[in-house]
Amino acid sequence: MSVFTSEKKLGFGLMRLPLLDENDKGSIDIEHTKKMVDAFMENGFTYFDTAWMYCSGKSECAAKEALVSRYPRESYTLATKLHCAFAKTKEERDQVFEEQFRKTGVEYFDYYLIHDIEKEHYDKYNEIDAFNWIQEKKAEGLVKHVGFSFHDTAEFLD
């Protein structure tokens, strides 16, 4: 039995999308983005990555329009993130999470990351109980897999 699968491992990042106005990072060219999503899916790739702050806060909406509303839920994997710059309290943390569901149009996230962990952010994430909270979301079935992105030193990671 092989440990390798035929699943393709390339991800489609929804952070830098084609724009209608190069001076407005939120002016996503949705029709061009749809073509890119279609080409990605047609070539057997399924992993999409977005976040609250991407494209001036419009990336998750673009994911809904270009992907979620056009493809069956089981045909793709969607990841998004929580960043403490946008969720400074437990209430804001919960509001961001609920708004991410509205913006993306999904009923669950395949991956949900606690984003940009570094010393200062780690302390903020602990203040809003983000690590226990995301485990609760997983237990509720709202998140399939949890993770984090790390942006600090190896010593701090240890």
LOFILO-92370 format. One record per residue (C-alpha): residue number from 1; residue in three letters; chain; x, y, z. Coordinates in steps of 0.5 Angstrom, whole numbers. Example, Ala and Ser with C-alpha at 12.3 -4.5 7.8 and 13.67 -1.06 7.14 Angstrom:
ATOM   n res chain     X     Y     Z
ATOM   1 ALA     A    25    -9    16
ATOM   2 SER     A    27    -2    14
end
This chain:
ATOM   n res chain     X     Y     Z
ATOM   1 MET     A     0     0     0
ATOM   2 SER     A     3     7    -2
ATOM   3 VAL     A     3    13     3
ATOM   4 PHE     A     2    17    -3
ATOM   5 THR     A    -4    19    -6
ATOM   6 SER     A    -6    22   -13
ATOM   7 GLU     A    -9    28   -10
ATOM   8 LYS     A    -5    35   -13
ATOM   9 LYS     A    -2    39    -7
ATOM  10 LEU     A    -2    46   -10
ATOM  11 GLY     A    -6    52    -7
ATOM  12 PHE     A   -10    58   -10
ATOM  13 GLY     A    -8    64    -6
ATOM  14 LEU     A   -14    69    -6
ATOM  15 MET     A    -9    74    -3
ATOM  16 ARG     A    -7    78   -10
ATOM  17 LEU     A   -12    77   -15
ATOM  18 PRO     A   -13    81   -21
ATOM  19 LEU     A   -16    88   -20
ATOM  20 LEU     A   -20    93   -24
ATOM  21 ASP     A   -16    99   -21
ATOM  22 GLU     A    -9    98   -19
ATOM  23 ASN     A   -10   103   -14
ATOM  24 ASP     A   -16   100   -10
ATOM  25 LYS     A   -14    93    -7
ATOM  26 GLY     A   -21    91    -6
ATOM  27 SER     A   -23    92   -14
ATOM  28 ILE     A   -23    85   -15
ATOM  29 ASP     A   -24    83   -22
ATOM  30 ILE     A   -29    77   -21
ATOM  31 GLU     A   -30    75   -28
ATOM  32 HIS     A   -22    74   -29
ATOM  33 THR     A   -22    71   -22
ATOM  34 LYS     A   -27    66   -24
ATOM  35 LYS     A   -23    64   -30
ATOM  36 MET     A   -17    63   -26
ATOM  37 VAL     A   -21    59   -21
ATOM  38 ASP     A   -24    55   -27
ATOM  39 ALA     A   -17    53   -30
ATOM  40 PHE     A   -15    51   -23
ATOM  41 MET     A   -21    46   -22
ATOM  42 GLU     A   -21    44   -29
ATOM  43 ASN     A   -13    42   -28
ATOM  44 GLY     A   -15    38   -21
ATOM  45 PHE     A   -13    43   -16
ATOM  46 THR     A   -18    44   -10
ATOM  47 TYR     A   -15    48    -5
ATOM  48 PHE     A   -16    55    -4
ATOM  49 ASP     A   -14    60     2
ATOM  50 THR     A   -17    66     4
ATOM  51 ALA     A   -17    71    10
ATOM  52 TRP     A   -20    77    13
ATOM  53 MET     A   -15    82    11
ATOM  54 TYR     A   -14    80     4
ATOM  55 CYS     A   -15    85    -2
ATOM  56 SER     A   -18    90     3
ATOM  57 GLY     A   -23    85     6
ATOM  58 LYS     A   -26    83     0
ATOM  59 SER     A   -22    76    -1
ATOM  60 GLU     A   -27    72     2
ATOM  61 CYS     A   -33    75    -2
ATOM  62 ALA     A   -29    74    -8
ATOM  63 ALA     A   -28    66    -6
ATOM  64 LYS     A   -36    66    -5
ATOM  65 GLU     A   -37    69   -12
ATOM  66 ALA     A   -32    65   -16
ATOM  67 LEU     A   -32    59   -12
ATOM  68 VAL     A   -37    57    -7
ATOM  69 SER     A   -43    59   -11
ATOM  70 ARG     A   -41    56   -17
ATOM  71 TYR     A   -38    49   -15
ATOM  72 PRO     A   -41    43   -10
ATOM  73 ARG     A   -38    44    -3
ATOM  74 GLU     A   -35    37    -3
ATOM  75 SER     A   -31    39    -9
ATOM  76 TYR     A   -26    44    -6
ATOM  77 THR     A   -22    45     0
ATOM  78 LEU     A   -23    52     3
ATOM  79 ALA     A   -18    55     9
ATOM  80 THR     A   -19    62    12
ATOM  81 LYS     A   -15    65    18
ATOM  82 LEU     A   -16    69    24
ATOM  83 HIS     A   -11    75    25
ATOM  84 CYS     A   -11    79    32
ATOM  85 ALA     A   -11    86    29
ATOM  86 PHE     A   -18    85    27
ATOM  87 ALA     A   -20    81    33
ATOM  88 LYS     A   -18    85    39
ATOM  89 THR     A   -23    82    44
ATOM  90 LYS     A   -27    75    45
ATOM  91 GLU     A   -33    79    42
ATOM  92 GLU     A   -30    81    36
ATOM  93 ARG     A   -27    74    35
ATOM  94 ASP     A   -34    71    35
ATOM  95 GLN     A   -36    77    30
ATOM  96 VAL     A   -30    76    25
ATOM  97 PHE     A   -32    68    25
ATOM  98 GLU     A   -39    69    24
ATOM  99 GLU     A   -38    75    18
ATOM 100 GLN     A   -33    70    15
ATOM 101 PHE     A   -39    65    14
ATOM 102 ARG     A   -43    70    11
ATOM 103 LYS     A   -38    73     7
ATOM 104 THR     A   -35    66     4
ATOM 105 GLY     A   -42    63     4
ATOM 106 VAL     A   -40    56     7
ATOM 107 GLU     A   -43    52    13
ATOM 108 TYR     A   -36    50    15
ATOM 109 PHE     A   -28    51    14
ATOM 110 ASP     A   -24    46    12
ATOM 111 TYR     A   -18    49    15
ATOM 112 TYR     A   -18    55    20
ATOM 113 LEU     A   -11    58    22
ATOM 114 ILE     A    -9    63    28
ATOM 115 HIS     A    -5    67    23
ATOM 116 ASP     A     1    71    24
ATOM 117 ILE     A     4    68    31
ATOM 118 GLU     A     9    72    34
ATOM 119 LYS     A    11    74    41
ATOM 120 GLU     A     6    80    41
ATOM 121 HIS     A     1    77    37
ATOM 122 TYR     A     1    70    41
ATOM 123 ASP     A     0    74    48
ATOM 124 LYS     A    -6    77    44
ATOM 125 TYR     A    -9    71    42
ATOM 126 ASN     A    -8    68    49
ATOM 127 GLU     A   -12    74    52
ATOM 128 ILE     A   -18    73    47
ATOM 129 ASP     A   -17    65    48
ATOM 130 ALA     A   -16    64    41
ATOM 131 PHE     A   -13    57    42
ATOM 132 ASN     A   -19    54    46
ATOM 133 TRP     A   -24    57    42
ATOM 134 ILE     A   -22    55    35
ATOM 135 GLN     A   -22    48    38
ATOM 136 GLU     A   -29    49    41
ATOM 137 LYS     A   -31    51    33
ATOM 138 LYS     A   -28    44    31
ATOM 139 ALA     A   -32    40    36
ATOM 140 GLU     A   -38    44    33
ATOM 141 GLY     A   -36    42    26
ATOM 142 LEU     A   -35    49    24
ATOM 143 VAL     A   -28    48    23
ATOM 144 LYS     A   -25    41    20
ATOM 145 HIS     A   -18    42    21
ATOM 146 VAL     A   -14    48    26
ATOM 147 GLY     A    -7    50    25
ATOM 148 PHE     A    -3    57    25
ATOM 149 SER     A     2    61    21
ATOM 150 PHE     A     8    63    25
ATOM 151 HIS     A    12    69    23
ATOM 152 ASP     A    18    69    29
ATOM 153 THR     A    24    66    31
ATOM 154 ALA     A    26    59    32
ATOM 155 GLU     A    27    60    39
ATOM 156 PHE     A    20    63    40
ATOM 157 LEU     A    17    57    37
ATOM 158 ASP     A    21    52    42
end
